[in-house]
């Protein structure tokens, strides 16, 4: 009997690397990775111990850091979407190899600053170029001699092409951060600087190894790798979603309503994949069920915002607006999150339309002044300062006791013809 409550979140190997990079930025802050990063940052305090104890303790911390980073790379390369728990896998040998290699690389870069400061930049660049290939070879094979073979580096770089520059850039960022830490730590209390820079180092290291894992996952056939996530998903019934989708498509050919009803129970689970939601919307659209599309859009936007996926929520909003130009999320918090994202993304008309709808729907909500300020900025950018001033004046008169009342009045004065640049 398979454990239905267990769900493996797997990633499609064909997912564009740009999308993997965007979602990867939050990878070190999700699941088991975040408490691991915090814990590793705090144990950097062992560096305060005297002499040998401090040095030995710091080496152990770095060993633990590389061990977890190696696990993240292997986990990602095997198709898993979420970070691994601490202690999974058997990468101790690779971890110590990584620690030795990175310590030697750091020592080499530091030595260059004493030998000739002008050589520090080229040395850092050379190390950053070679390290991703060494890291990948060590994490997978644990063979230090093979990992240090320049010919093997060339083969790895050739396989990945331009995407190889992503971990190179992250290694450069780690090197620059280390330099900044050396300069700034002298001016900050070590009780503050040690965990601060420890967290930043660990974040970048885990991010870099995760992205290297994503690169390997996209080309897993070249590495003779069968992603474990797919195997586990099959064993635990994770491919039930694909079978459900295939069944719905077959049924839709002659009975789209039955196919629609078939998908509903699964869509009530917040973890239902995007493919099922899209198939459901396609079926609704095919049957011209306009109201059902809008209801699903409201539910889907709320779920995407709650799951910290605002860009996908904004895309769903645009889909619903194409059906009903007056569509607005039914929650002021969700609508506000999309207003901010649309404004940041330069989607002026969308942001302005959302602001107007928000202010009309929730005029007594305490977030009204903030929304009005965004609307005024967008109106001014469209060359409508008078309309922006009128809108701000209306909101300011309603919220005279609000903390942002002064800001509203200041913006009104700026928008007046005699005060604008």
C-alpha positions in Angstrom: 0.0 0.0 0.0 1.6 3.3 -1.1 1.8 6.2 1.3 -0.6 8.6 -0.4 0.2 11.4 2.0 3.8 11.6 0.7 4.2 13.8 -2.3 7.5 14.2 -4.2 7.9 17.7 -5.8 9.9 17.0 -8.9 11.1 19.4 -11.6 10.8 18.8 -15.3 14.3 18.5 -16.8 13.1 20.6 -19.8 12.3 23.6 -17.5 14.2 26.6 -19.0 17.3 27.5 -17.1 16.2 31.1 -16.8 13.1 29.9 -14.9 15.3 27.6 -12.7 17.6 30.6 -12.0 14.6 32.8 -11.0 13.1 30.2 -8.6 16.6 29.2 -7.4 17.1 32.5 -5.8 14.7 31.5 -3.0 16.0 27.9 -2.8 18.4 28.5 0.1 15.6 30.1 2.0 13.0 27.3 1.6 12.3 24.1 3.5 15.2 22.5 5.4 17.7 24.9 3.8 16.8 28.0 5.8 17.3 26.5 9.3 20.5 24.9 8.0 21.8 28.2 6.8 20.9 29.9 10.0 22.6 27.1 12.1 25.7 27.2 10.0 25.9 31.0 10.2 25.6 30.9 14.0 28.3 28.2 14.5 30.8 30.5 12.7 31.2 31.9 16.3 33.7 29.0 16.8 36.1 31.3 15.0 36.2 33.3 18.3 37.9 30.5 20.1 41.6 30.9 20.7 44.3 29.7 18.3 44.1 26.0 17.2 40.5 25.5 18.6 39.2 28.4 16.5 41.0 27.2 13.3 39.9 23.6 13.8 36.3 24.7 14.6 36.1 26.9 11.5 37.4 24.1 9.3 34.6 21.8 10.7 32.0 24.5 9.9 33.3 24.8 6.3 33.3 21.1 6.0 29.6 21.0 7.1 28.8 23.8 4.7 30.3 22.1 1.7 28.7 18.8 2.7 25.3 20.4 2.7 26.0 22.3 -0.5 27.1 19.0 -2.2 23.8 17.3 -1.0 21.8 20.2 -2.5 23.6 19.8 -5.8 23.0 16.1 -5.9 19.4 16.5 -4.8 18.7 19.1 -7.5 20.5 17.0 -10.1 18.2 14.2 -9.3 15.1 16.3 -10.1 13.9 17.3 -6.6 12.4 20.7 -6.3 12.9 21.2 -2.6 16.2 21.3 -0.5 17.3 18.1 1.2 17.1 17.6 4.9 20.4 17.7 6.9 22.1 14.4 7.0 20.7 12.9 3.8 23.1 11.1 1.5 26.7 10.1 2.0 28.9 13.0 0.7 31.4 13.3 3.6 34.3 12.4 1.3 33.2 15.0 -1.3 32.7 17.6 1.4 36.2 17.3 2.7 37.6 17.4 -0.8 35.5 20.5 -1.5 36.7 22.1 1.7 40.4 21.4 0.9 40.0 22.7 -2.7 38.2 25.9 -1.7 40.6 26.6 1.1 43.6 26.2 -1.3 41.8 28.4 -3.8 41.2 31.1 -1.1 44.8 30.9 0.0 46.0 31.2 -3.6 43.9 34.4 -4.1 45.1 35.9 -0.8 48.7 35.1 -1.6 48.4 37.0 -4.9 47.4 40.2 -3.0 50.8 40.0 -1.1 52.8 39.0 -4.1 51.3 41.5 -6.5 47.9 43.2 -5.8 47.4 43.6 -9.6 47.3 39.8 -9.9 44.4 39.4 -7.4 41.7 40.1 -10.1 43.1 37.6 -12.7 43.7 35.0 -9.9 40.1 35.3 -8.6 38.8 35.0 -12.2 40.8 31.9 -12.9 39.8 30.3 -9.7 36.1 31.2 -10.3 36.3 29.6 -13.8 37.8 26.4 -12.6 35.9 25.8 -9.3 32.4 24.8 -10.7 34.0 22.0 -12.8 36.0 20.8 -9.8 32.9 21.0 -7.5 30.7 19.0 -9.9 33.4 16.4 -10.5 34.0 16.0 -6.7 30.4 15.9 -5.7 29.6 13.1 -8.2 32.8 11.1 -8.2 34.6 12.0 -5.0 37.8 11.6 -7.1 40.1 14.5 -6.3 42.7 13.6 -9.0 40.0 13.5 -11.7 38.5 16.7 -10.4 41.8 18.5 -10.6 42.4 17.4 -14.2 42.2 20.5 -16.5 41.1 18.2 -19.3 38.1 17.2 -17.3 37.3 20.8 -16.7 37.2 21.5 -20.4 34.8 18.6 -21.0 32.4 19.9 -18.3 32.6 23.5 -19.6 32.0 22.3 -23.2 28.8 20.4 -22.1 27.2 23.3 -20.4 28.2 26.2 -22.8 27.2 29.7 -21.7 25.2 28.5 -18.7 28.5 27.5 -17.1 29.0 31.2 -16.5 26.2 31.3 -13.9 28.1 29.4 -11.1 31.3 31.2 -12.2 29.5 34.5 -11.5 28.4 33.2 -8.1 31.9 32.1 -7.3 33.1 35.7 -8.1 30.4 37.1 -5.8 31.7 34.8 -3.0 35.2 36.0 -3.6 34.2 39.7 -3.6 32.1 39.1 -0.5 35.1 37.5 1.3 37.2 40.5 0.4 34.5 42.9 1.7 34.2 40.8 4.9 37.9 41.1 5.5 37.8 44.9 5.1 34.5 45.5 7.0 35.0 43.0 9.8 37.9 45.2 11.1 35.3 47.9 11.7 32.4 45.8 13.0 32.2 43.8 16.2 33.0 40.2 15.4 29.9 39.1 17.3 27.9 40.8 14.6 30.0 40.3 11.5 30.7 36.5 11.9 27.1 35.3 11.6 26.2 38.0 9.1 28.9 37.1 6.6 28.6 33.4 7.5 24.9 33.5 6.4 25.8 35.5 3.2 28.6 33.0 2.3 26.4 30.0 2.9 23.5 31.4 0.9 25.7 32.0 -2.1 27.4 28.6 -1.9 24.1 26.7 -1.6 22.6 28.8 -4.4 25.6 28.1 -6.6 25.5 24.4 -6.0 21.8 24.2 -6.5 22.1 25.9 -9.9 24.9 23.5 -10.8 22.6 20.7 -9.9 19.9 22.3 -12.1 22.4 22.4 -15.0 23.2 18.7 -14.5 19.6 17.8 -14.3 18.9 19.4 -17.7 21.7 17.2 -19.2 21.3 14.2 -17.0 21.6 11.8 -19.9 25.2 13.0 -20.6 26.1 12.1 -17.0 24.4 8.7 -17.1 22.0 9.9 -14.4 18.4 8.7 -13.9 16.7 11.4 -11.8 15.6 9.8 -8.6 12.7 12.2 -8.2 11.0 10.6 -11.2 11.5 7.1 -9.9 10.2 8.0 -6.4 7.3 9.9 -7.8 6.3 6.9 -9.8 6.7 4.6 -6.7 4.6 7.0 -4.5 2.0 7.7 -7.1 3.4 11.1 -8.1 2.7 10.3 -11.7 -1.0 9.9 -10.9 -1.3 13.6 -11.9 0.0 12.8 -15.4 -2.3 9.8 -15.7 -5.3 12.0 -14.6 -4.3 14.6 -17.1 -4.1 12.1 -19.9 -7.4 10.6 -18.9 -9.1 14.0 -18.9 -7.7 14.8 -22.3 -9.0 11.5 -23.7 -12.4 12.1 -22.1 -12.6 15.7 -23.3 -12.6 14.6 -26.9 -16.2 13.5 -26.6 -17.4 14.7 -23.2 -15.6 18.0 -22.1 -18.0 18.5 -19.1 -17.2 15.0 -17.7 -13.5 15.8 -18.2 -14.0 19.1 -16.3 -15.7 17.3 -13.4 -12.9 14.7 -13.3 -10.3 17.4 -12.6 -12.2 19.3 -9.9 -11.4 17.0 -6.8 -7.6 17.1 -7.5 -7.6 20.9 -8.1 -9.0 21.4 -4.6 -5.5 20.4 -3.3 -3.2 23.4 -3.1 -0.4 21.2 -4.4 -2.1 20.4 -7.7 0.4 21.1 -10.5 0.0 24.0 -12.9 -0.6 21.7 -15.8 -3.9 20.5 -14.3 -5.0 24.0 -13.6 -4.3 25.0 -17.2 -6.1 21.9 -18.6 -9.1 22.8 -16.4 -9.1 26.4 -17.7 -8.8 25.2 -21.3 -11.8 22.9 -20.8 -13.9 25.8 -19.3 -12.9 28.1 -22.1 -13.8 25.5 -24.7 -17.3 25.2 -23.1 -17.6 29.1 -22.9 -18.0 28.9 -19.1 -17.0 32.5 -18.5 -18.2 32.7 -14.8 -16.4 29.5 -13.9 -13.2 30.8 -15.4 -13.4 33.9 -13.3 -14.2 31.9 -10.1 -11.2 29.6 -10.7 -9.1 32.7 -11.4 -10.0 34.2 -8.0 -9.1 31.0 -6.2 -6.0 30.4 -8.2 -4.7 34.0 -7.7 -5.2 33.6 -3.9 -3.3 30.3 -3.9 -0.4 31.6 -6.0 0.0 34.7 -3.8 -0.1 32.6 -0.7 2.6 30.3 -2.2 4.8 33.4 -2.9 4.4 33.1 -6.7 3.2 36.6 -7.5 4.3 36.6 -11.1 2.2 33.6 -12.0 -0.7 35.2 -10.0 -0.2 38.4 -12.2 -0.4 36.2 -15.3 -3.6 34.6 -14.1 -5.0 38.1 -13.4 -4.3 39.2 -17.0 -6.0 36.0 -18.3 -9.1 36.9 -16.2 -9.0 40.6 -17.3 -9.1 39.4 -20.9 -12.4 37.7 -20.1 -13.8 40.5 -17.9 -12.1 43.9 -18.1 -13.5 44.8 -14.6 -12.0 41.7 -12.9 -10.3 42.3 -9.6 -9.0 39.9 -7.0 -11.5 39.6 -4.2 -9.0 40.2 -1.4 -7.4 43.6 -0.9 -4.1 42.0 0.2 -3.9 39.9 -2.9 -4.8 42.8 -5.1 -2.3 45.0 -3.3 0.5 42.5 -3.9 -0.3 42.4 -7.6 -0.4 46.2 -7.8 3.1 46.5 -6.4 4.4 43.8 -8.7 2.8 45.4 -11.8 4.2 48.8 -10.9 7.7 47.4 -10.3 7.5 45.5 -13.6 6.6 48.6 -15.6 3.1 47.4 -16.4 1.7 50.9 -15.9 -1.8 50.3 -17.3 -2.3 47.2 -15.3 -1.1 48.8 -12.1 -3.3 51.8 -12.6 -6.4 49.8 -13.5 -5.8 47.7 -10.3 -5.3 50.8 -8.2 -8.6 52.3 -9.4 -10.5 49.1 -8.8 -8.9 48.7 -5.4 -9.8 52.2 -4.2 -13.3 51.8 -5.5 -13.8 48.4 -3.8 -12.1 49.0 -0.4 -12.1 52.8 0.2 -12.1 52.3 4.0 -9.1 49.9 4.1 -6.1 51.3 5.8 -3.9 50.5 2.9 -5.8 53.0 0.7 -3.2 55.8 1.0 -0.4 53.5 -0.1 -2.4 52.4 -3.1 -3.3 56.0 -3.9 0.4 57.0 -3.9 1.2 54.2 -6.4 -1.8 55.3 -8.6 -0.6 58.9 -8.5 2.9 57.9 -9.6 1.5 56.0 -12.5 -0.8 58.8 -13.5 2.0 61.3 -13.4 4.1 59.0 -15.6 1.2 59.1 -18.1 1.2 62.9 -18.1 -1.9 63.3 -15.9 -0.7 65.2 -12.9 -4.1 67.0 -12.3 -5.9 63.6 -12.1 -3.2 62.3 -9.8 -3.6 65.4 -7.5 -7.4 65.0 -7.4 -7.2 61.3 -6.5 -4.7 62.0 -3.8 -6.8 64.9 -2.4 -9.9 62.6 -2.2 -8.0 60.0 -0.3 -6.2 62.5 1.9 -9.5 64.0 3.0 -10.8 60.6 4.0 -7.6 59.6 5.9 -6.7 62.8 7.8 -5.4 60.7 10.8 -3.4 58.2 8.7 0.4 58.0 9.2 0.8 58.6 5.5 -1.4 61.7 5.4 1.6 64.0 5.4 3.1 62.1 2.5 -0.2 62.4 0.6 -0.2 66.2 1.1 3.5 66.5 0.1 2.8 64.6 -3.2 -0.2 66.8 -3.9 2.1 69.9 -3.6 4.7 68.3 -5.9 2.0 67.7 -8.5 0.9 71.3 -8.6 2.1 73.2 -11.7 4.2 75.7 -9.9 6.2 73.1 -7.9 6.8 70.4 -10.6 10.2 70.4 -12.3 
